Amino acid sequence: MARCLAGLARRDVTPPLGIYSRSWGAALHDMASGVHRPFTATALALQAVEDAASSPQALLALDLGWLEPAENEEFLKRLRHATGLTGPRLLVCLSHTHSGPNLTLKLSDRPGGHLLRPYFDQLVQSSIDALREACASLRPAWLTLAAGQCNLAVNRDAWDEDSQQYVCGYNPEVAADDTLWAGLVTADWAGPIATILNYGCHPTTLGPENKVLSPDYIGSARQVLESHFRIPCLFLLGACGDTAPREGYAGDPRVADRNGRQLGHAALSALESLLPPGMELAYTGPMISGATLGTWAQRRVGGEALAEAEMVRNASIPLRIPLKPKESLEALQTRYDQSERALQSAMASGDVKSIRNATAMHERARRLLHRAPLMPPGDSIAIDCCAWQIGSTFLLTVPAEPYSWLQVELRRRFPGRAILVSAVTNGTIAYLMPRDRYGIGLYQDWMSPAGPGGLEMILDAAAAQIGRWTGESQA
């Protein structure tokens, strides 16, 4: 739990119809034809209660898939300049929906691309407005969290025996991390002002055939909590590089709603287990009955527990992680040109399957060619992870899509602690996998420039930071 100052604000950031929204290589359309559920930007500001010299720190939960490095740098720079929230005091946590606009401004020449810059600027301003309002509405509050379980997420590193390759889809042979964290922010005089939901599952319910803008399963998960509590819900995507919904890549938004309700009700169950804000259970002794009963009662938090609850602090975790060997720009350009010719040939054939496959390969080649010049020279890349302590809760943010191993191992090292991981936060360099998953033919390996060892470096650095704050040795 945490005792702090808290403020909340939300803005509707639903993209306009007709915006360029190709997020799937296999999609045969460029623009969305409808809206499934609204997109939101929800800001939560926090500050220590007793430390008058402290500054607020804020988290922005934003319905967006990803930002390329140039757009991410501009987005963060404009938010930091307008709000004064710098470094680890500002976290922009993307929901990573794959059914939103592709905000790569270099694609402005594509169908619907003329709407990318206006929407980007609107998104910046709405985010600034939400952050400012949240910081201006700080009030004494309690943050309480509970762990729960949900089996929506399944492992998605599946071996296809017929084609002798790994595919990105449901793998029933490997268990997935089913842990969720659900929180409630309760102001002293206003009552509950927000819920928080942290869960690791790729938002890929909706796939290439979907033609509507959608927050994916996250939209209906939020609706379950918001309908019950009548307050906004902030969703933080956990480490999910290797997990996704069992039923995914669908064209029907009702599948996303069903997946989201499953998660939302699991989170609601966890929230129903919470004690009243500021209370804890204490053993009150035996009571002789038919059996000798051990009795417990609620009491107000005090002493060392209250002192820890009032801790609100943040830290940067700057790292240099390994890069894989780079392909030359010439080789990437050749592959792109070949894929373009193959796409033209497929279009001329009129065969839908050939067109879809060629479209996907052309998009893969485009992404690699576009990102290659953005990689730094040498064999490593700088990334900035962040850590927050909010009372007895710890939040690690990663500018990437880490495998769930990261959060599982971090929680194993600090048993009994509430440890949340937020992926795709303040940017992304694609996937980070444990060492033993590289070199076996996974999509995540092909897609990411990061090499083996980076995820282990993040784990060790994050664990060291939590250990410094808690004074605990790692299990």
N, C-alpha and C positions, 0 to 999 in steps of 0.2 A: 504494500500500500504506500501511498505518498500523501503528504500534507503540503500543499503549495498554493500559489495563486494560479488561476486558470482562466482562460478566455477562449471563446469559440466564435467562428463566423463561417458562413458558407455562401458561395456564389454558384449560379447555374452557368455552366460553360459548354452547353450542348453545341456541337459543331453545326454549321449551316448545311442544309441539304445541297447536294451538288458538289461538295468539296471533294478533292482527290483523296480517296480512302483505300487505295490498294495496299493492304498489309500482308497479303498472301501471294506468294509467287505463282500459285496455281489458279488464282482468281482470273476470271474472264471478263470482269467489269472493273472500271476505274472509279466510279462515283457511287455513293450510297443513294438509295431510293427512298429511305424512310428512317425513322428514329424508333428504336425499341424502347429505351429508357433514357432519362436525362443523364447527362454527364455533370459531375459536380467538382468543385474545388472547395475543400473544407480545411480550415486552418485552426489549429489548436496551439495556443500560446501558454507557456508555463514559466513560472518564476518562483524563486525561494521566498517563503513568507517573511522570515525574520531578517534577511540580509538586504538592507536598504540599498547597498551599493551594487547589488547584482543586477544583471540585465536580463530581459526576457529571452527565451529561446522558443522557437516556433517550428511546428511541423505542418506541412501543406500536403494533404492527401488529394491527389489529382488524377482524374480519369483521363489517362493518356497512355499510349502504348510505349513510346520511347522517343528520345530526341537524339539526333546525330550530334557529334561533338561541337560543331559550330553553333547549332541552334541551342544546345544545352548551355554552352558558355554564355551566349547572349541572354538567355532566359535567366540564369542565376545572377549574372552581372546586374541586370535591370532590377531584379527583385531585391538584391542586397543594397543597391544604391538607394532605392526608394524607401526601404524599411529600416536600414541601419543594422539589419541582422546579418552578421558576417560569419565566415568560417562554419564551425559545427553548430552555431546557434540557429542556422536555417537548414531544414531538411525538406527537400521536395521529393515526395514519395509517390512514384507513378504506379497506377493500378496495373499497367502493362496489358490492358485490353488489346486484343488483336482485331477488334472491330471498330476502330476509330480512324481518324485521319492520319495519313502518313505525313508528318510535319517536317519533311525534308525540303527546305526552301529551294534547293536546286531542281526540284521537280515541278516548279511553277509552270513549266511549259506543257505539262500533262493535262489531260481533261480534268477540269475542276481545280487545276493548280493555281488559277488566278485568285482563289479564295484562301490559299495557304497563309500568305503574309497578313492579310487582314485578320484572320482568325488567330494567328500567332500573337499579334499585337493585342487583340481583345483578351486572349488568355493571360498574357502578362499583366494587363491592367486589372482584370478580375482577381488574379492571384494577389496582386499588391493590395487591392481593396480589402480582400478577406484577411490578409495578414495584419494590416493596420487595424482593422476592426477588432480582431482577436486580441492583439496586444493592448488595445485601448479598453478592453472590457475585462481585464484581469480582476479576479475576486477570490477570496479564500475558498478553498475547495479540497475535497479528498479524491484521490484516484485509487480505486480498488480493482484488483484483477483476479481472475480465476482461470485455471487451465481446464480444457475440455478435449474431447476427441471427436473427429469427424473423418469418415472414410471416403469422402468425395475424391481426394487425391489418390492416384495410383501411380506406380512406377511406369515410365514411358520409354525406357530403353529396351525395346523388344527385338528379339532375333527372329528374322523371317527365314525359316529353313528352306523354303522353296527357292527363294532368290539369293540365299546365302549372303544376307546383309542385315545390318541393324536398321530398323525403322523406328520412327518417333510415334509410338502408339502404345496402347494398353499392354502391359506385361504382367500377367497374373502370377508369374513365378517369383517375383520379388516384392516384399512388403514395403509399403511407403510410410513415411512419417505422417501420423494422423493427429499430431498435437495442434490445438488451437489455443490462443489466448484471447480472452474477452475481458474488457475493462469498462468501468463506469466512472465518469467524472461527475461529482456531485458538489455543487456550490452550497455554501452554508445557508444562504437565504433563498436562493432560487430553486434549489432542488437539483435533480439530474440535468446536466446540460449537454452531455455527449456520451456515446458509447464508442469503444475501440474494438476492432476485430483484426487479429493478426493470424494469417493462415497461409501456408505454402502450397499453392496449386496453380499451375499455369492457366491463365484466362484464355483457354483455347477451346471452349465449348463450341463456339461458332467458328466455322472454317471458310474455305474458299468460296463456297456457294452462298454464303450469307450476304445479303445486300442492304442490311440496315445498320445504322450506327448503334452501338450497344456497349455498355460497360461489362458485358458478358455476365457470368454468374454473380458477379459482385453486386450488380444492380438489385437483384431480388433478395440476396442475402442481407443487404442493407435495409431493404423494405421490411423484412421480417422484424428486424430490431427497431426500426423507426416507427412502424405501426404499433408496436407494443409500448415503447417508451415515449413516443412523440418527441424525440430529439434526434439530431443528426448522428449518423454513424460514420466514423473514420475507418477506412479499410487500409491495412498495411500488408502488402504482399510479402509473405515469408520466402525463405530460400526454397526455390522450386525448379531449379534447372533440370531436374530429373523426374518431375511429377506433373500430372495434368489430370483432368477429369476422365473417369473411365469412359464415359460417353462424350466424345468430342468431335471437332471438325464438322459440326452439323450445320445445316442451312436454316433450321427452324429455331427461332428465338425461344420457343416454349421449352426447348431442351435446356437452354441457359437458365430459364426461370426455375425449372425443376432442380437443377444442380444448386442454384443459389439458395432455394428454400431449404435444401438439405443442410447446407452450411449454416444458414441463419438460425434454424431451429436448434442445431447443436450449440451454437454460440449462446442462444437464449437460455438453454439448459444450464450452461456454465454460469451465466450471469445470475440465474435464480439461486445459485449456491452461495452468493456473496453475503457476508454479514453487513449490517448497517455501517455507513461510513464512520471511520474512527474507532471501530469496536474490534475486539479480538475475543477468542474463547480462552477461558482459564479454568483449570481443574479446581473444583471446589471441595473435593473429598468424597469419602464413602457415605452411602446411605443404606441402612439396613432395611431390606424389604424381603420378599420371598428369596431373592438373591441379594448379595451385597452390591449395590449399584455404585458405579463411578460416575459422579455428576460433574457437569461442566456448565458454566454460565458466561454470558457476555460481560465484558468490562471494557472501559475506555482505555485506549492505548496510551501508555506513558513510559517514562524511563528511557532506556536505550532504544526500544522499539520506536518511540516517538522521535527521538533524535535522528535515527536513520530515516524515518519517513519524511523528515523535513529537508533531506538532502536533494538538491536540484543542481546538477552540474553536467558539463559536457566536455568532450575532448576530441581533437582530431587524431586520426591514426594514419599518418602518411606512410606509404609503402612504395617500393619499387618491386614489381612482380615480373617474372620472366615472360618474354615474348617467344613465340615459335619462329623458326626461320621464315623470312619473308620471300614471297614471289616477286619477281621483277614487274615493274609497270608494263613492260613490253609483253610479258607473258600473259598478264591479266587483260591487257587490251586485245591481244590475239584471241583469248578465250571469249571475251565479250563480242568481238566481231563475228566469230564462228557461231555463237549462240544467236546472234541477230539474223544471220543467214538461215540458220536452222528454223527459227521462228517464222521467217518469211515463207520458207518452203512448206512448213506445216499449215500456215494460213491458206496457202494456195491449194493444199490437198483437201481442205474442208473437214478433215477428221478431227472430231472434238477431243479425243484422247491425246492425239499427237499435238494439237494446239495447246492443250493444258500443260503437257509435259514440256514442250518447247518454251512456253511462257514462263514456267517455273525456273527452268535452267537459265533463261535470259535474265530473270530477276536476280538469281543467285550471282551470276557473273557481274551484273550491274553493281550489286552491293559490295562485292569484293573490290571492284575497280574504284568505286567511290571512296571506300574507307582506306585503301592502301596509302594514299598520300598523307593521311591524317596520322599515321603511325610514326612515332619518334624514331630517330636513328638509334642504332645499337640493338641490344638484345633484351631490353627491359622497358617497362612503361610505369610512370608514376600514377598512382591512384590514391584517393583520399577517402578512407572509411571514417566513420564517426561513431562515437559512443556517447550515450546519454545515461545518466543515473537519475531516476525519478523515484525518490524514496528507496524502497526495496526492489524496484524494477529496473532492469537494465535493457537498453535498446542498442543493438548494433546495426548500422546501416552500411550497405555495400553498393558501390556504383557498378553493378554487374548482376548477372543471374547465376548465383552460386547453387551448387547442388545442395540438397537438404542435409547432407552429411555435416555441413557447417553448423547448423542449429542443433542437430542431434548431439554432436560431439561437444559443443559449447555447454549445453545443458548437462551433459554427463560430467563435465569437469566441475560444474557448480551445482550439485544436486540441491533441490529445495529452493533454488532461486528462480524468480520470474525473469526469464531471458527471452527477449523478442528479437527477431532478425527482420530487417526491412530491406528487400532487394530493390534493384532499379531505382536507387535513391541518389539524387544529385548527379545523375548520369548513368551510363552503362557502357561497358566494353564487351558486352555479350557474355558468354558462359565461362564459369570457373568450375572445374571438376577436380575430384581427388586424383592423385597421381595415377592410380591403377585404371582409370577410365580413359586415359589418353592412348592413342595409337591403336585402337581396336575397331575404328570405323564408325564412330558415332557422329550424328549430325552436329551435336554441340561442339565437338572437336574441330570439325571442318569449319564451322561458322565463326569460332572465336579466335582472335589473334593471340590470346593469352596461352602460355605454355604450362607444363606441369610444375607444380610446386607453389603456385600463387595462392591457391585456396588454403593450403597448410600454413602459409605465412600469415594470412589474414586471421586464421583461427588462433595461432600462437600470440599474435599481437593483441587481438581482442581479449583473449584470456588474461594476458599480462595486465591490461588496463583494468579489467574488472577486479583482478587480484589486488592491484594497488589501491583501488577504492574500498574494497571490502576487508583487506588484510587477511583474506583467506588463501590457503594453499589449494592448488588444483587437485581434484580427485584423480 
